[in-house]
Amino acid sequence: MLKGLEEWLDGWIAKGWRTAGKKPVKNEDLWRELDELRKKHELSYHWVRGHNEHPENERCDRMAVAAREALVMGL
């Protein structure tokens, strides 16, 4: 995600939402939303190692797992 925001997003836009390998960008709809949000907000980036007991990262992981499970269960 971090490289996508910092390094790749502008290139994808310039290439018509294609990767360097000329394939469609995966999750283009989500990247477009992030692009709009970064125009409205000042962003700073801080990489955090996953599953390393970082409280906010662990919370996000739990939320993502719960959302996936709800989707699978059809809720």
Buried (B, 14 or more C-beta within 10 A) or exposed (E): EEEBBEEBBEEBBEEEEBEEEEEEBEEEEEBBEBBEEEEEEEEEEEEEEEEEEEEEBEEEEEEEEEEEEEEEEEE
